[in-house]
Amino acid sequence: MTKLAVIYHSGYGHTARVAQFVAEGAGRHAEVALYTAEEASARLDELAAYDAIVFGAPTYMGSVSAGFKAFMDASAPVWFKQGWKDKVAAGFTVSNSPSGDKLGTLQQLSVFAAQHSMIWVSTGELPAGVTGSEINRYGSFLGLMTRSDNAPAEQTPDAADLESARRFGERVAIAADQLRRGRH
Ligand SMILES: Cc1cc2nc3c(=O)[nH]c(=O)nc-3n(C[C@H](O)[C@H](O)[C@H](O)COP(=O)(O)O)c2cc1C
């Protein structure tokens, strides 16, 4: 079965919540494991077993949180061997403001994936303003954007953002599943 890991950092619980919904969606087509950035840094060898890795970081000061960046830097030994080459990758973020400079975080995550020669999967959803639905409310194509809206993690991101996360996870898992079957 296709295997997908979600690796995230969360200072206050919002990104952890989104990670759970990404994992739930992905779980429809893959065997899924959740790792905090700290756990993933300590268990880098395990990640070789996954077909896809989804990266999640809160946006702090317009970029990934220091906790996630520590994992990025810890992955350098894998980079030297290009150990994640041709695995599927995708990214998501949470921030307080509607923009909040979330794009900066997703750009960092996609460059990180490219440094590892991974295959990046976009959101694949038209913006909510075009479809009239509430999916992909922030109109992001590069990766999933969600919003904490200055409320605790028990309340936000809201249902529409969490459903966007579920659909995003499902899309990444389908891409990874198709690629794995094609290779076989
Ligand atoms: C140090 C710090 C910097 C932040 N910078 C931003 C920012 O640049 N843009 C924004 O919209 N929100 C910013 N926020 C708010 C967080 O993105 C928001 O609270 C998010 O939900 C945190 O995710 P977490 O609960 O997973 O840590 C910042 C929060 C902290 C603690």
PDBQT file of the ligand as one rigid body, heavy atoms in Angstrom, charges set to zero:
ROOT
HETATM    1  C1  LIG A 201       6.252  34.261  16.553  1.00  0.00    +0.000 C 
HETATM    2  C2  LIG A 201       4.963  34.326  15.803  1.00  0.00    +0.000 A 
HETATM    3  C3  LIG A 201       4.927  34.952  14.574  1.00  0.00    +0.000 A 
HETATM    4  C4  LIG A 201       3.751  35.015  13.826  1.00  0.00    +0.000 A 
HETATM    5  N1  LIG A 201       3.755  35.592  12.605  1.00  0.00    +0.000 NA
HETATM    6  C5  LIG A 201       2.621  35.625  11.867  1.00  0.00    +0.000 A 
HETATM    7  C6  LIG A 201       2.633  36.158  10.539  1.00  0.00    +0.000 A 
HETATM    8  O1  LIG A 201       3.648  36.540  10.001  1.00  0.00    +0.000 OA
HETATM    9  N2  LIG A 201       1.429  36.219   9.888  1.00  0.00    +0.000 N 
HETATM   10  C7  LIG A 201       0.264  35.814  10.460  1.00  0.00    +0.000 A 
HETATM   11  O2  LIG A 201      -0.791  35.940   9.844  1.00  0.00    +0.000 OA
HETATM   12  N3  LIG A 201       0.244  35.238  11.679  1.00  0.00    +0.000 NA
HETATM   13  C8  LIG A 201       1.397  35.127  12.386  1.00  0.00    +0.000 A 
HETATM   14  N4  LIG A 201       1.395  34.523  13.609  1.00  0.00    +0.000 N 
HETATM   15  C9  LIG A 201       0.184  33.836  14.068  1.00  0.00    +0.000 C 
HETATM   16  C10 LIG A 201       0.279  32.331  13.783  1.00  0.00    +0.000 C 
HETATM   17  O3  LIG A 201       0.538  32.077  12.420  1.00  0.00    +0.000 OA
HETATM   18  C11 LIG A 201      -1.024  31.639  14.158  1.00  0.00    +0.000 C 
HETATM   19  O4  LIG A 201      -1.278  31.859  15.519  1.00  0.00    +0.000 OA
HETATM   20  C12 LIG A 201      -1.001  30.151  13.856  1.00  0.00    +0.000 C 
HETATM   21  O5  LIG A 201      -2.277  29.634  14.058  1.00  0.00    +0.000 OA
HETATM   22  C13 LIG A 201      -0.049  29.415  14.763  1.00  0.00    +0.000 C 
HETATM   23  O6  LIG A 201      -0.084  28.050  14.453  1.00  0.00    +0.000 OA
HETATM   24  P1  LIG A 201       0.189  26.983  15.591  1.00  0.00    +0.000 P 
HETATM   25  O7  LIG A 201      -0.954  27.071  16.568  1.00  0.00    +0.000 OA
HETATM   26  O8  LIG A 201       0.254  25.674  14.908  1.00  0.00    +0.000 OA
HETATM   27  O9  LIG A 201       1.492  27.375  16.228  1.00  0.00    +0.000 OA
HETATM   28  C14 LIG A 201       2.564  34.454  14.357  1.00  0.00    +0.000 A 
HETATM   29  C15 LIG A 201       2.596  33.819  15.617  1.00  0.00    +0.000 A 
HETATM   30  C16 LIG A 201       3.789  33.740  16.318  1.00  0.00    +0.000 A 
HETATM   31  C17 LIG A 201       3.795  33.012  17.650  1.00  0.00    +0.000 C 
ENDROOT
TORSDOF 0
